Amino acid sequence: MSDDIIRLSASELGERLAAHEISAVEATQASLDRIAAVDGGVNAFLHVATDAALTAARDIDRRRGSGEKLGPLAGVPIAVKDVLVTTDMPTTAGSRILEGWVPPYDATSVRLVREAGLIPIGKTNMDEFAMGSSTEHSAYGPTHNPWALDRIPGGSGGGSAAAVAAFEAPIALGSDTGGSIRQPAHVTGTVGVKPTYGAVSRYGAIAMASSLDQIGPVSRTVLDSALLHDIIGKHDHHDSTSLRDRWPSMAEAVRTADVSGMRIGVIRQLDGEGFQQGVLDRFHESLALLEKAGAEIVEVNTPNFEYAISAYYLIMPAEASSNLAKFDSVRFGLRVTPEGGGTVEDVMAATREAGFGAEVKRRIILGTYALSAGYYDAYYGSAQKVRTLVQRDFNAAFAQVDVVASPTAPTTAFKLGEKSDDPMAMYLNDIATIPANLAGVPGISLPAGLAAEDGLPVGIQFVAPARADERLYTVGGALEKLLEAEWGGRLLDQAPDLTQLIAAQEGAR
Amino acid sequence: MSGISAEQVAHIANLARIDLSPEEIATLTAELDQIVDSVAKVTEVATPDVPATSHPIPLENVFRDDVVGETLTVEQALAGAPDHDGSRFRVSAILGEEQ
């Protein structure tokens, strides 16, 4: 029974809960049992909130029992990326400097999912302060890809993606600064959406790069992401960049998805050199399916995307170096006093030396350099101009097409450790996802199949104009239906048995 | 090469308040040089006629009414502090002897 529960999508589980066929306590216990069974091998969770989750679940069951009308996901367990602050769970953002910190308030996105009746069951692993593409920069050890435990789950939100792919939770919250929702979705055979910048409040999200960060859904189906998007996509006066738009229902866009007449632009610069053959093969098969369903596929040209990674690796560290100044050993987190004492600045420098990992230091130093006198115009100033050029490329493309498409990342999941000594090689993972963050436009990654050469998942990415998030759900919902008809089920049905993988790994030790 | 020196990295680390070890400074000097060389490519297309974008979705005049909203209590604000005296954060000396 509990094995059946964990394999239900969030929307399916929500329907069974509403029909009183499953209780919220049973659903929560099923997730907790699965975490207990497999997370020793996956390491998706930094904290599991057993008691708080069961208490919240009992409350939902009581309210439903008394006839209260609840939302479509009430009683559904949800995993929360540890970048979001939570009052009843420690929040570390994957860093030693925040080890054990329990924040005094909830992030707005967390408050909204609680109000919608979802059950937060724990906090998921991530690269420290969301800096990375593999979770290897977490201070608490890497997360393992449920498809192959020696491979990366993507990053920075590898924990949320792996939790969903490992059936530990049906749905999760993530954050995406340069691809941290979409690239983990690509390598784990799951769905992830970065909404339009400002569509979801960033209040209570521990900031890396404030002009790039965006909170979004992580799930196993496009409909589940849409349902969560509908819950968290609200104006919030706590975030001055929060949009006041009235949004259409994303779930409705999935349910009525029809791509006939839709114009889809294939980004020439992200379709060839540098991309693994199996990734390109699945990408083109997906496009062919959409074309057969009535979409029109055309090529679009985005000449300035070539400069996007460079601009990103100046803007992001510049903003991060400022944002991380708050970790000063005064108000929260670690304090390390140097031998023999010292001034508050000595304590600060010793604390930050001890509390930050190598990648965080690298980006703070790079960002401080890019912002320093004499280099500001050449580096940060030029990067901001490239940002304009990338926006213009998108504008030109969206004058011709409704959405643009590309593979989500150049390769399938690589092995843990393979790129950890080469920062530039690691940064190139984000080549296809970064342009959307620079331009503030929304993007989705959904499973496109398995690469022939390694049997690992491949994602396809769609990007829509700012504020046209519902187009992602139209094209994503339609493609998911077409692909699942070909596969005879969901892609994750083809994943290896995780308990056997873990047993084999333990046997090999 | 952009020619970043170990002295420069040590100076930046001081500005960023990170007490890096000599080994970390050596590693970061080499890495920073490689990264800066690579990202300096932005200067190729950032011509004077291109305006800078600091914010992806332009917004203007985000106001709210000037009323006191929800705030943290003193206890909540101090709850995560490494050291406090019940009403204030406690830190070590602000000024060193040479100041």
Boltz contact constraints between the chains, C-beta under 6 A:
constraints:
  - contact:
      token1: [A, 101]
      token2: [B, 80]
      max_distance: 6.0
  - contact:
      token1: [A, 104]
      token2: [B, 72]
      max_distance: 6.0
  - contact:
      token1: [A, 104]
      token2: [B, 76]
      max_distance: 6.0
  - contact:
      token1: [A, 104]
      token2: [B, 79]
      max_distance: 6.0
  - contact:
      token1: [A, 197]
      token2: [B, 56]
      max_distance: 6.0
  - contact:
      token1: [A, 197]
      token2: [B, 57]
      max_distance: 6.0
  - contact:
      token1: [A, 198]
      token2: [B, 57]
      max_distance: 6.0
  - contact:
      token1: [A, 211]
      token2: [B, 55]
      max_distance: 6.0
  - contact:
      token1: [A, 237]
      token2: [B, 64]
      max_distance: 6.0
  - contact:
      token1: [A, 240]
      token2: [B, 62]
      max_distance: 6.0
  - contact:
      token1: [A, 307]
      token2: [B, 42]
      max_distance: 6.0
  - contact:
      token1: [A, 307]
      token2: [B, 45]
      max_distance: 6.0
  - contact:
      token1: [A, 310]
      token2: [B, 39]
      max_distance: 6.0
  - contact:
      token1: [A, 310]
      token2: [B, 41]
      max_distance: 6.0
  - contact:
      token1: [A, 310]
      token2: [B, 42]
      max_distance: 6.0
  - contact:
      token1: [A, 311]
      token2: [B, 42]
      max_distance: 6.0
  - contact:
      token1: [A, 313]
      token2: [B, 39]
      max_distance: 6.0
  - contact:
      token1: [A, 314]
      token2: [B, 39]
      max_distance: 6.0
  - contact:
      token1: [A, 330]
      token2: [B, 89]
      max_distance: 6.0
  - contact:
      token1: [A, 330]
      token2: [B, 91]
      max_distance: 6.0
  - contact:
      token1: [A, 331]
      token2: [B, 81]
      max_distance: 6.0
  - contact:
      token1: [A, 332]
      token2: [B, 80]
      max_distance: 6.0
  - contact:
      token1: [A, 335]
      token2: [B, 82]
      max_distance: 6.0
  - contact:
      token1: [A, 343]
      token2: [B, 93]
      max_distance: 6.0
  - contact:
      token1: [A, 343]
      token2: [B, 96]
      max_distance: 6.0
  - contact:
      token1: [A, 344]
      token2: [B, 91]
      max_distance: 6.0
  - contact:
      token1: [A, 344]
      token2: [B, 92]
      max_distance: 6.0
  - contact:
      token1: [A, 344]
      token2: [B, 94]
      max_distance: 6.0
  - contact:
      token1: [A, 347]
      token2: [B, 92]
      max_distance: 6.0
  - contact:
      token1: [A, 348]
      token2: [B, 17]
      max_distance: 6.0
  - contact:
      token1: [A, 349]
      token2: [B, 17]
      max_distance: 6.0
  - contact:
      token1: [A, 349]
      token2: [B, 19]
      max_distance: 6.0
  - contact:
      token1: [A, 350]
      token2: [B, 19]
      max_distance: 6.0
  - contact:
      token1: [A, 352]
      token2: [B, 17]
      max_distance: 6.0
  - contact:
      token1: [A, 352]
      token2: [B, 18]
      max_distance: 6.0
  - contact:
      token1: [A, 353]
      token2: [B, 18]
      max_distance: 6.0
  - contact:
      token1: [A, 353]
      token2: [B, 19]
      max_distance: 6.0
  - contact:
      token1: [A, 361]
      token2: [B, 18]
      max_distance: 6.0
  - contact:
      token1: [A, 364]
      token2: [B, 16]
      max_distance: 6.0
  - contact:
      token1: [A, 365]
      token2: [B, 12]
      max_distance: 6.0
  - contact:
      token1: [A, 365]
      token2: [B, 28]
      max_distance: 6.0
  - contact:
      token1: [A, 368]
      token2: [B, 12]
      max_distance: 6.0
  - contact:
      token1: [A, 368]
      token2: [B, 15]
      max_distance: 6.0
  - contact:
      token1: [A, 368]
      token2: [B, 16]
      max_distance: 6.0
  - contact:
      token1: [A, 369]
      token2: [B, 12]
      max_distance: 6.0
  - contact:
      token1: [A, 378]
      token2: [B, 43]
      max_distance: 6.0
  - contact:
      token1: [A, 382]
      token2: [B, 42]
      max_distance: 6.0
  - contact:
      token1: [A, 382]
      token2: [B, 43]
      max_distance: 6.0
  - contact:
      token1: [A, 382]
      token2: [B, 46]
      max_distance: 6.0
  - contact:
      token1: [A, 383]
      token2: [B, 42]
      max_distance: 6.0
  - contact:
      token1: [A, 384]
      token2: [B, 52]
      max_distance: 6.0
  - contact:
      token1: [A, 384]
      token2: [B, 53]
      max_distance: 6.0
  - contact:
      token1: [A, 384]
      token2: [B, 54]
      max_distance: 6.0
  - contact:
      token1: [A, 385]
      token2: [B, 46]
      max_distance: 6.0
  - contact:
      token1: [A, 385]
      token2: [B, 50]
      max_distance: 6.0
  - contact:
      token1: [A, 385]
      token2: [B, 52]
      max_distance: 6.0
  - contact:
      token1: [A, 386]
      token2: [B, 42]
      max_distance: 6.0
  - contact:
      token1: [A, 387]
      token2: [B, 53]
      max_distance: 6.0
  - contact:
      token1: [A, 388]
      token2: [B, 50]
      max_distance: 6.0
  - contact:
      token1: [A, 388]
      token2: [B, 51]
      max_distance: 6.0
  - contact:
      token1: [A, 388]
      token2: [B, 53]
      max_distance: 6.0
  - contact:
      token1: [A, 424]
      token2: [B, 38]
      max_distance: 6.0
  - contact:
      token1: [A, 439]
      token2: [B, 56]
      max_distance: 6.0
  - contact:
      token1: [A, 440]
      token2: [B, 56]
      max_distance: 6.0
  - contact:
      token1: [A, 440]
      token2: [B, 57]
      max_distance: 6.0
  - contact:
      token1: [A, 466]
      token2: [B, 57]
      max_distance: 6.0
